[in-house]
């Protein structure tokens, strides 16, 4: 704690109001500073705080808070006293540039270590810094419109998948990512965790989701882009499976345990959700009362869908995780699903799980035209998008990663689409009731196809 400026209550009141604090709906019994590491002694001072939020249930969460200390500062203020102001360092361009300088220098301060990436872009000296957009769980900062630093706020023990995946792909020269330039991490008695990653910034790129909505009537150019995206996705999976000597990335045979875990997860969701589904909502008419049918379909598909390999995958793959740049498609955000525990996000899975995520994204795009743009998607658009993407993907990906034969591949893909649609239905019921028809339609289609 910074004597004379911050006490536990002041820090608590500020932290729980931040967008990146993940447990706003829960009571915080205790919030304290686990460690404070000084990175710069002269004014403005720079420290990295590790915060622990404890809950009445006995659980806890750990957060990173880089703070600046000056005699006076107006942005991101946490507290003031004793002639000093303590504030979120992400609001201070001078201090965020200092983080980049420390990465470039390969510095080490206490338990915080800064590292440059093998094969990454040259960092050099940066002269400007700005916050990038509004994010929920992390904070991203752009430097000289050529580098971007993602500061992880909520920390989990272990290497963040974003760092692990980018480091692997950058070292192997995979061109369809924002290459890793460096990172910083905490390695100490309290926890080992990734604090932030520095990457190339893609100036002028177009978000894949917005681009798809904007140009759904774009003619042949759109189908060429989706075909290219399928090829890039296949190339990504082939690259991720390219090193049999690295135990964290080497392809493996799928285990019975992985299918059992999938069954258990979906079974639990079905049991909880179908029990409470409203039976008077016409958008759910085709799925109400069919929880057991869905469970049986999942098990029957899984029993005949085998083969292929499990590899490290993107883990949260959809149109919003892609960007079209002047060098083609670039794939972003390799953290996996942030709501899932880190060990689960690092688990090897069939590459078809990523493919299923993208196919579901096409369904959302087709429906979002009416929900967000007050227009109707062209007839047959979703089916053509699926076919275009999937044909190009199957042509590009290492065939040894997939089950033998198109029939087995399609069955396993249906397993993951069904899993995704059940998850989506639960999410939309809780967060966007107007969107429940989208996953409900997918579940109906899969049941009818069976």
Secondary structure, DSSP 8 states (H G I E B T S, - for coil): --TTT--HHHHHHHHTTSTT-S-TTS-EEEEEEEEEEEEE-SSSEEEEEEEEEEETTS-EEEEEEEEEEES---SSEEEEETTEEEEEGGG-HHHHHHHHHHHHHT-EETTEEEEE-TT---------EEE-S--SSEEEEEETTTEEEEEE-EE-SB--HHHHHHHHHHHTT-SSB--EEEEEEEESSS-EEEEEEEEE--TT-EEHHHHHHHTTT-THHHHHHHHHHHHHHHHHHHHHT--TT-TTTS-EE--HHHHHHHHHHHHHHHHHHHTT--TT-GGGTTTTT-HHHHHHHHHHHHHH---SEEE---SS-SGGGEEEETTEEEE--TT--TTS-HHHHTS-EETHHHHHHHHHHHHHHHHHHHHHHS----TTHHHHHHHHHHHHHHHHS-GGGS-SSHHHHHHHHHHHHHHHHHHHHHHHHHH-GGGHHHHHHHHHHHHHH-
